[in-house]
Amino acid sequence: MSQPTIYDDVQIADLRGEPLDLDRFRGTATLVVNVASRCGLTPQYAVLEQIHARYADRGFTVLGVPCNQFGGQEPGSAEEISEFCSATYGVTFPMTEKVEVNGDGRHPLYQGLTTEPDAEGYAGDIRWNFEKFLVGPDGVVRARFGPKTQPDAPEVTAAIEAALPA
C-alpha cells in the first residue's frame, strides 16, 4: 500500500472561497505553512515570498494556510488577509481559506501533515504560526520545520533543493 499524499481526498478552498485542487501541486515541491498576519513571526512572509520566487521556475511553490488558532493572530476576513499579504509583503504564492490546524475541527490537510515528525522527532499538533511542511512532488511529506525556523535556513533550503522535481 502506498503512503498517503496531500492529494488524497483533501478538499480545501483558496482565499477567495473557490475550490483549490491540491492536485495542481502534484509534480512540484510544496512548502505548506500555517500563516498569520499579526504574529511576531509574520515577517517570515517576506522570506517565504523570496524562496517561492527563487525556486518557482524549478518546480516549487509555497502554500500559505491562514489560521487563527494561536493567540487570535489571524482575525481578518479573506479579503483583509489577501490585502495585507499583497500590500505588506508582496505575496504571490497561493493561499487557502482560513482553517483550523489543531483540535476537533482540524482540517483534513493537517490531519495528514501533523503525523510527520520534525528533525527533533516531534510529531503531533501544530505548535504555533509558521510551522512548515515540505511536501515532495509525489505528495508525501519530506520534512517538518518549527515555527521559528526561517524559511531560508540552510536546512530548509537543502530540503527544498533535494525535493525539487528532476
C-alpha positions, 0 to 999 in steps of 0.5 A: 500500500502506498503512503498517503499524499496531500492529494488524497481526498483533501478538499480545501478552498483558496482565499477567495472561497473557490475550490483549490485542487491540491492536485495542481501541486502534484509534480512540484515541491510544496512548502505548506505553512500555517500563516498569520498576519499579526504574529511576531513571526509574520515577517517570515512572509517576506522570506517565504515570498523570496524562496517561492520566487527563487525556486518557482521556475524549478518546480516549487511553490509555497502554500500559505494556510491562514489560521487563527488558532494561536493567540487570535493572530489571524482575525481578518476576513479573506479579503483583509488577509489577501490585502495585507499579504499583497500590500505588506509583503508582496505575496504571490504564492497561493493561499487557502481559506482560513482553517483550523490546524489543531483540535476537533475541527482540524482540517483534513490537510493537517490531519495528514501533515501533523503525523510527520515528525520534525528533525527533533522527532516531534510529531503531533499538533501544530505548535504555533504560526509558521510551522512548515511542511515540505511536501515532495512532488509525489505528495508525501511529506519530506520534512517538518520545520518549527515555527521559528525556523526561517524559511531560508535556513540552510536546512530548509533550503537543502530540503527544498533543493533535494525535493525539487522535481528532476 
